[in-house]
Amino acid sequence: MKGKNLRLLGREESPSRQPTIQEIISELQEEIARGGAVYTAEELRLLGRKLDEYEQMLRNLLGGA
């Protein structure tokens, strides 16, 4: 089992290739699904907030409200 995704938690530099919003949303969903076996409650809240923000950003880009 792999460990925490430190990039999504903001504790590690992003790679030179920036992922798309859709890729970030997918990664966040996967990491949140791993739950408390890997992440603390606070980290899961942080990932959940980021997921909400990226989903809203995607809706805005696609012309939705």
Number of C-alpha atoms within 10 A of each C-alpha: 4 5 9 13 15 11 11 18 14 11 9 10 9 12 8 6 6 9 12 9 13 12 11 17 19 13 17 23 14 11 19 19 12 13 13 11 8 17 17 11 11 9 17 20 13 16 21 16 13 17 19 14 13 17 16 14 15 16 12 11 10 9 8 9 9
